[in-house]
């Protein structure tokens, strides 16, 4: 490996893409193409980065299996950064096997990390946790250890294990400082901000206030009966009842929970559950049927009792009742939550992450775009969506195998 390639690789490892390009910008050999691709990725030009890394993969000969495998890993990370979640996972797994066979444990671990990050983005927490348990972070360099701890923190946040998340973020911060890569440090700081950002609203007796993740964690292990409008579940300390597939019942449960300990007038329940401004006898009859179904669903944790003007929720054991609501009440709130990371998403990636059809996601994106809540750029398959005026979320792209062994 010549001195310019080595110097460019060291510059990229230190988070200096411009320094790397100064050394190899005019070269078209395979190692230079790979490094140029990574440099462009660090500068944010992911389309050009992907093209350069693919060119490097083709330029490496069939006998250079190790170099080709490293390029596959780099291309997978570029795809992840551009939220193209449909990249071939089998190719990444084959590249990881090749890297392990050649003793490149750092890049092999990085390939596993990318696989876990993808699983995390599409909500496969159990599988991501299983794959993470197979990864030993001890021999990894500081940058890779920081990436590992970010995944640990991400899983812990989604599990509402805030103590574990904070500990992982502290370890990630120390590793990022040791690596001395500004973009990586910024990524850790951005992840840490999630713990100090309101993640839900608590509604009690018509009053509401924002909740942080650790407050939500404490609430869900308390004896309080919680009508969870984030997961469409009604739970107390001993039981949990999912109403995710019964929206009318959940609308009634939420209305009763928001008013507790008071009752709710029949007309209000009809308006909330059936979206009817004017009620007649048929609506009142249907309300009695649906409340009977709700009473049967919640029989282990609460009762629904009739009052002179309406109905009230009466918990069996819980001392009080609260409603846990999303921080923003929006028809497409889940879609906006994915876009809130500041990255540009393709509609196909959002479809995979949400578990919805691409056509459904596209209609939602068009609605949000018309309201000025999201914006698109690019055309055709290269079209990407993001929320406007959101700070960037730095992603470190390294091809550490191009560094010589000391």
C-alpha positions as CSV (number, residue, x, y, z in Angstrom):
1,X,0.0,0.0,0.0
2,X,1.6,3.3,-1.1
3,X,2.1,6.2,1.3
4,X,-0.7,8.4,-0.1
5,X,-3.3,5.7,0.4
6,X,-2.1,5.1,3.9
7,X,-2.2,8.9,4.7
8,X,-5.7,9.2,3.2
9,X,-6.9,6.2,5.3
10,X,-5.5,7.8,8.4
11,X,-7.1,11.1,7.6
12,X,-10.5,9.4,7.2
13,X,-10.0,7.5,10.5
14,X,-9.5,10.8,12.2
15,X,-12.6,12.3,10.6
16,X,-10.8,14.5,8.1
17,X,-12.5,13.7,4.7
18,X,-11.1,16.8,3.0
19,X,-7.5,15.9,4.0
20,X,-8.1,12.5,2.5
21,X,-9.4,13.9,-0.7
22,X,-6.4,16.2,-1.0
23,X,-4.3,13.1,-1.4
24,X,-6.3,10.9,-3.6
25,X,-8.9,13.0,-5.4
26,X,-7.4,12.5,-8.9
27,X,-6.6,8.8,-8.5
28,X,-8.9,6.0,-10.0
29,X,-7.2,2.9,-8.7
30,X,-9.4,0.6,-6.5
31,X,-8.1,1.6,-3.1
32,X,-8.4,5.3,-4.0
33,X,-11.9,4.9,-5.2
34,X,-12.9,3.2,-2.0
35,X,-11.4,6.0,0.1
36,X,-12.9,8.6,-2.1
37,X,-16.3,7.0,-1.6
38,X,-15.9,7.0,2.2
39,X,-14.8,10.6,2.1
40,X,-17.8,11.7,0.1
41,X,-20.0,9.8,2.5
42,X,-18.5,11.7,5.4
43,X,-19.2,14.9,3.6
44,X,-22.8,14.0,3.1
45,X,-22.9,13.2,-0.7
46,X,-24.2,9.7,-0.3
47,X,-25.2,9.2,-3.9
48,X,-21.7,9.9,-5.1
49,X,-20.2,7.9,-2.3
50,X,-22.3,4.8,-3.2
51,X,-21.2,5.1,-6.9
52,X,-17.5,5.4,-5.9
53,X,-17.6,2.4,-3.5
54,X,-19.3,0.2,-6.1
55,X,-16.7,1.2,-8.7
56,X,-14.0,0.2,-6.2
57,X,-15.7,-3.2,-5.7
58,X,-15.6,-3.8,-9.4
59,X,-12.0,-2.5,-9.7
60,X,-10.6,-4.9,-7.1
61,X,-9.7,-8.2,-8.8
62,X,-11.4,-11.6,-8.0
63,X,-8.3,-12.6,-5.9
64,X,-8.8,-9.5,-3.7
65,X,-11.6,-11.0,-1.7
66,X,-10.7,-9.1,1.5
67,X,-10.8,-5.7,-0.2
68,X,-14.1,-6.5,-1.9
69,X,-15.6,-7.5,1.4
70,X,-14.5,-4.3,3.0
71,X,-16.2,-2.4,0.1
72,X,-19.4,-4.3,0.6
73,X,-19.4,-3.2,4.3
74,X,-18.8,0.4,3.3
75,X,-21.6,0.3,0.8
76,X,-23.9,-1.2,3.4
77,X,-23.1,1.7,5.8
78,X,-23.7,4.2,3.1
79,X,-27.1,2.6,2.4
80,X,-27.9,2.7,6.1
81,X,-27.0,6.4,6.3
82,X,-29.2,7.1,3.4
83,X,-32.0,5.0,5.0
84,X,-32.0,2.6,2.1
85,X,-33.0,-0.4,4.2
86,X,-33.6,-2.8,1.3
87,X,-29.9,-3.5,0.7
88,X,-29.0,-7.2,0.4
89,X,-28.3,-8.5,3.9
90,X,-27.0,-11.8,2.5
91,X,-24.2,-9.9,0.8
92,X,-23.2,-8.2,4.0
93,X,-23.3,-11.5,5.9
94,X,-21.1,-13.1,3.2
95,X,-18.7,-10.1,3.5
96,X,-18.6,-10.5,7.3
97,X,-17.7,-14.2,6.9
98,X,-14.9,-13.3,4.5
99,X,-13.5,-10.7,6.9
100,X,-13.5,-13.1,9.7
101,X,-11.7,-15.8,7.6
102,X,-9.0,-13.2,6.8
103,X,-8.6,-12.1,10.5
104,X,-10.1,-8.6,9.9
105,X,-12.1,-8.7,13.2
106,X,-12.7,-4.9,13.3
107,X,-14.5,-4.7,10.0
108,X,-16.3,-8.0,10.7
109,X,-17.6,-6.5,13.9
110,X,-18.6,-3.4,12.0
111,X,-20.6,-5.5,9.5
112,X,-22.4,-7.1,12.4
113,X,-23.0,-3.6,13.9
114,X,-24.6,-2.4,10.6
115,X,-26.8,-5.5,10.6
116,X,-28.0,-4.7,14.1
117,X,-28.6,-1.1,13.3
118,X,-30.8,-2.1,10.5
119,X,-32.8,-4.4,12.7
120,X,-33.1,-1.6,15.3
121,X,-34.5,0.8,12.7
122,X,-37.2,-1.6,11.5
123,X,-38.2,-2.5,15.0
124,X,-36.9,-6.1,15.3
125,X,-35.6,-5.6,18.9
126,X,-35.4,-9.2,19.9
127,X,-33.3,-10.2,16.9
128,X,-31.1,-7.1,17.3
129,X,-30.5,-7.9,20.9
130,X,-29.6,-11.5,20.0
131,X,-27.1,-10.5,17.4
132,X,-25.6,-7.9,19.7
133,X,-25.0,-10.6,22.4
134,X,-22.8,-12.4,19.8
135,X,-20.5,-9.3,19.5
136,X,-17.6,-8.8,21.9
137,X,-16.7,-5.1,22.0
138,X,-13.5,-5.6,24.1
139,X,-10.9,-5.8,21.2
140,X,-12.6,-3.1,19.1
141,X,-10.9,0.3,18.5
142,X,-12.5,3.3,20.2
143,X,-14.7,4.4,17.2
144,X,-16.2,0.9,16.9
145,X,-16.7,0.7,20.7
146,X,-18.6,3.9,20.6
147,X,-20.8,2.6,17.7
148,X,-21.4,-0.6,19.7
149,X,-22.5,1.4,22.8
150,X,-24.8,3.5,20.7
151,X,-26.7,0.4,19.6
152,X,-26.8,-0.8,23.2
153,X,-28.3,2.5,24.2
154,X,-30.8,2.5,21.3
155,X,-32.1,-0.9,22.3
156,X,-32.3,0.1,26.0
157,X,-34.2,3.3,25.1
158,X,-36.8,1.3,23.1
159,X,-37.1,-1.2,26.0
160,X,-37.6,1.8,28.4
161,X,-34.5,0.8,30.3
162,X,-33.2,4.4,30.9
163,X,-30.5,3.5,33.5
164,X,-28.9,1.1,31.1
165,X,-29.2,3.6,28.2
166,X,-27.5,6.3,30.2
167,X,-24.6,4.0,31.2
168,X,-24.2,2.9,27.5
169,X,-24.2,6.5,26.4
170,X,-21.5,7.4,29.0
171,X,-19.3,4.6,27.7
172,X,-20.0,5.8,24.1
173,X,-19.0,9.3,25.0
174,X,-15.7,8.2,26.5
175,X,-14.9,6.0,23.5
176,X,-15.8,8.8,21.1
177,X,-13.6,11.3,23.0
178,X,-10.8,8.7,22.8
179,X,-11.4,8.3,19.1
180,X,-11.2,12.1,18.6
181,X,-13.7,12.0,15.7
182,X,-16.0,15.1,15.8
183,X,-18.8,13.5,13.8
184,X,-18.9,10.5,16.2
185,X,-18.9,12.8,19.2
186,X,-21.8,14.7,17.7
187,X,-23.7,11.5,17.1
188,X,-23.3,10.4,20.7
189,X,-24.5,13.9,21.9
190,X,-27.5,13.7,19.6
191,X,-28.4,10.3,21.0
192,X,-28.0,11.5,24.6
193,X,-30.5,14.4,23.9
194,X,-33.2,11.8,23.4
195,X,-33.2,11.0,27.2
196,X,-33.7,14.7,28.0
197,X,-36.5,15.3,25.4
198,X,-40.2,14.8,26.2
199,X,-41.3,11.4,24.8
200,X,-45.0,11.4,25.9
201,X,-47.7,13.4,27.7
202,X,-49.3,12.5,31.0
203,X,-53.0,13.3,31.2
204,X,-54.6,13.3,34.6
205,X,-58.1,14.7,35.3
206,X,-58.0,16.8,32.2
207,X,-54.5,18.3,33.0
208,X,-51.4,17.3,31.1
209,X,-47.7,17.6,31.3
210,X,-44.7,16.2,29.3
211,X,-42.8,13.1,30.4
212,X,-39.2,12.0,29.8
213,X,-38.3,8.4,29.1
214,X,-37.2,7.7,32.7
215,X,-40.5,9.1,34.0
216,X,-42.4,6.9,31.6
217,X,-40.4,3.9,32.8
218,X,-41.3,4.7,36.4
219,X,-45.0,5.2,35.5
220,X,-45.3,1.8,33.8
221,X,-43.9,-0.1,36.9
222,X,-46.1,1.8,39.3
223,X,-49.5,0.5,40.6
224,X,-51.3,3.2,38.5
225,X,-53.7,2.1,35.9
226,X,-52.4,3.5,32.6
227,X,-54.3,3.9,29.4
228,X,-51.4,3.9,27.1
229,X,-52.2,5.8,23.9
230,X,-48.7,5.2,22.5
231,X,-49.2,1.4,22.3
232,X,-53.0,1.2,22.6
233,X,-52.8,-0.8,25.8
234,X,-54.6,-0.6,29.2
235,X,-52.4,-1.9,32.0
236,X,-51.9,-1.9,35.7
237,X,-49.1,-3.5,37.8
238,X,-50.5,-7.0,37.3
239,X,-52.2,-7.2,33.9
240,X,-52.1,-5.7,30.5
241,X,-54.9,-5.6,27.9
242,X,-54.1,-4.7,24.3
243,X,-56.8,-2.8,22.3
244,X,-54.6,-2.2,19.3
245,X,-57.0,-4.0,17.0
246,X,-60.1,-2.5,18.6
247,X,-59.9,1.3,18.0
248,X,-63.5,2.0,19.2
249,X,-62.9,0.3,22.5
250,X,-59.6,2.1,23.0
251,X,-61.2,5.5,22.2
252,X,-63.8,4.8,24.9
253,X,-61.1,3.7,27.4
254,X,-59.1,6.8,26.7
255,X,-62.1,9.1,27.1
256,X,-62.9,7.4,30.4
257,X,-59.3,7.6,31.6
258,X,-58.9,11.3,30.8
259,X,-62.0,12.1,32.8
260,X,-61.2,9.9,35.8
261,X,-62.4,10.0,38.6
262,X,-65.3,11.8,37.0
263,X,-67.7,10.2,34.6
264,X,-68.1,11.0,30.9
265,X,-71.5,12.0,29.4
266,X,-73.0,9.7,26.8
267,X,-72.9,12.3,24.1
268,X,-69.2,12.9,24.7
269,X,-68.5,9.2,24.4
270,X,-70.5,8.9,21.2
271,X,-68.6,11.8,19.7
272,X,-65.2,10.4,20.7
273,X,-65.8,6.8,19.7
274,X,-68.1,7.2,16.7
275,X,-67.1,10.7,15.6
276,X,-70.7,11.8,15.5
277,X,-71.8,15.3,16.4
278,X,-75.4,14.5,16.8
279,X,-76.5,11.3,18.6
280,X,-79.7,9.3,18.2
281,X,-81.1,6.2,19.7
282,X,-79.2,3.9,17.4
283,X,-75.9,5.5,18.5
284,X,-76.9,5.2,22.2
285,X,-77.7,1.5,21.7
286,X,-74.4,1.0,19.9
287,X,-72.6,2.8,22.8
288,X,-74.1,0.3,25.3
289,X,-72.9,-2.6,23.2
290,X,-69.3,-1.2,22.8
291,X,-69.1,-0.4,26.5
292,X,-70.2,-3.9,27.3
293,X,-67.4,-5.2,25.2
294,X,-64.9,-2.8,26.9
295,X,-66.2,-4.0,30.3
296,X,-65.5,-7.6,29.3
297,X,-62.0,-6.8,27.9
298,X,-61.0,-4.9,31.1
299,X,-62.6,-7.2,33.6
300,X,-59.3,-8.2,35.2
301,X,-58.2,-4.6,36.0
302,X,-61.2,-2.3,36.0
303,X,-65.0,-2.0,35.6
304,X,-67.1,0.4,33.5
305,X,-70.1,1.6,35.6
306,X,-73.1,3.6,34.5
307,X,-73.9,6.9,36.1
308,X,-76.9,9.2,35.8
309,X,-75.3,11.2,33.0
310,X,-72.9,8.7,31.4
311,X,-70.2,6.1,32.4
312,X,-67.1,6.0,34.6
313,X,-64.0,3.9,34.8
314,X,-63.4,2.2,38.2
315,X,-60.1,0.4,38.7
316,X,-60.2,-2.8,40.8
317,X,-56.8,-2.3,42.6
318,X,-55.0,0.7,41.1
319,X,-55.2,3.8,43.3
320,X,-55.5,6.2,40.3
321,X,-55.9,6.3,36.5
322,X,-53.8,8.2,34.0
323,X,-53.5,8.5,30.2
324,X,-50.1,8.2,28.5
325,X,-50.4,10.1,25.2
326,X,-48.0,10.8,22.4
327,X,-46.1,14.0,22.6
328,X,-47.8,15.2,19.4
329,X,-51.3,14.2,18.4
330,X,-51.0,13.7,14.7
331,X,-52.6,11.2,12.3
332,X,-49.2,10.3,10.9
333,X,-47.2,10.7,14.1
334,X,-45.4,7.4,13.8
335,X,-44.2,8.4,10.3
336,X,-43.0,11.8,11.6
337,X,-41.2,10.1,14.4
338,X,-39.0,8.2,12.0
339,X,-38.3,11.3,9.9
340,X,-37.4,13.2,13.1
341,X,-33.9,11.7,13.2
342,X,-32.9,14.2,10.5
343,X,-31.9,11.6,7.9
344,X,-33.5,11.3,4.5
345,X,-35.7,8.3,4.1
346,X,-37.0,6.6,1.0
347,X,-40.7,5.6,1.0
348,X,-39.7,1.9,0.6
349,X,-37.5,2.2,3.8
350,X,-40.4,3.8,5.7
351,X,-42.7,1.1,4.5
352,X,-40.4,-1.6,5.8
353,X,-39.9,0.2,9.1
354,X,-43.6,0.8,9.6
355,X,-44.8,-2.6,8.4
356,X,-47.2,-0.8,6.0
357,X,-47.6,-1.0,2.2
358,X,-45.5,1.5,0.2
359,X,-48.6,2.9,-1.3
360,X,-50.1,3.7,2.2
361,X,-46.8,5.3,3.2
362,X,-46.7,7.4,0.0
363,X,-50.2,8.7,0.5
364,X,-49.3,9.7,4.1
365,X,-46.1,11.4,2.8
366,X,-48.1,13.4,0.2
367,X,-50.5,14.5,2.9
368,X,-47.7,15.6,5.2
369,X,-45.9,17.4,2.3
370,X,-49.1,19.3,1.4
371,X,-49.2,20.5,5.1
372,X,-45.5,21.5,4.9
373,X,-44.5,19.0,7.6
374,X,-42.1,17.0,5.3
375,X,-40.2,17.7,2.2
376,X,-38.9,15.6,-0.7
377,X,-35.9,15.9,-2.9
378,X,-34.7,13.8,-5.8
379,X,-36.8,11.9,-8.3
380,X,-37.9,8.3,-9.0
381,X,-36.1,5.7,-6.9
382,X,-33.6,8.3,-5.7
383,X,-36.4,10.3,-4.0
384,X,-35.9,10.9,-0.3
385,X,-38.1,12.4,2.4
386,X,-37.2,14.3,5.6
387,X,-38.6,16.9,8.0
388,X,-37.5,20.5,7.2
389,X,-35.1,22.5,9.3
390,X,-33.8,19.6,11.4
391,X,-30.1,19.5,12.4
392,X,-28.0,16.8,10.8
393,X,-27.4,13.5,12.5
394,X,-23.8,12.6,11.8
395,X,-22.9,9.1,10.8
396,X,-19.3,7.9,10.8
397,X,-18.3,5.9,7.8
398,X,-14.9,4.2,8.1
399,X,-13.1,1.6,6.1
400,X,-10.6,0.8,8.7
401,X,-9.1,-2.1,6.8
402,X,-7.3,0.3,4.5
403,X,-5.2,1.3,7.5
404,X,-1.9,-0.6,7.7
405,X,-1.3,-2.8,10.8
406,X,1.1,-1.3,13.2
